[in-house]
Amino acid sequence: MNTPNQHTFNVAGMTCGHCEKAVVQAVRALDPQAEVKADRTANRVDVTSVQTREALAAAIREEGYAVA
């Protein structure tokens, strides 16, 4: 079993609560057990997940947000 890792992403384009929810749902669709905290004012998303950083970033990008 994989150990969850902490990842922090700078995500541009989250401007409202709906945006935050969309990002959280995108990550949880990839990893239902993930812990996700989105903060639109800081353009930051913190994720604890067994998924790779690249896979998590791709899931966020698929929702239409830029990931740095």
N, C-alpha and C positions, 0 to 999 in steps of 0.2 A: 504494500500500500504506500502511495506517495505521501510525503509530508507537505502540507500546505506552505506556500511561500508568500511573503508580503511584497506587493508591487504597488508603486505609486505612479500614476499617469498624469501628465498635464494634458487636459482635454479642452480644446477651444470650441466654442459654439453652444455651450450649455447656458441658456439664458433664462430658464424658468424651471419650475418644479417638474413640469412634464418632461423636459430634457433630462433632468436628473433621473427620473423614473425610467425613461427609455434606456439610458446607459446602464442602470442597475439591472433592468430586465434582460438586456443583451448579454451581460456577463453571466447572469443566473441561468440563461438559456444554455450557455456553454457549460457551466458548472453550477448545478442547483444548490450545492453545499457552500458556495463561495460567500464570504463576508464582504460586502461592498458598501462603501461610504462615498457618496458623491457630494462635492461642495462646489456649486456653480460660481459662487463669489470668488473662490480661489482658483477656479478652473482646474480642480484637482479631483482625482478619483483614486481612492485607496482600496485595494483588493487583496484579500487573503484567499488563495486558491491553489489547487493542485495543478491547474493548467499552466502552460508556459506563458511567459510575458507576451510573446509574439501572438499566440492564439487569443489572449485576452484583448490585446490591442486591435487585432483584426475584427473581433466581435464589436468593439466600440466603433471602429471605422465603418463597419457595415451599417451602423445606425445613422451614419452621415456626419460624424464628428471627427475633427482632426486630432490626432494623438501625437504628442511630441515625445 
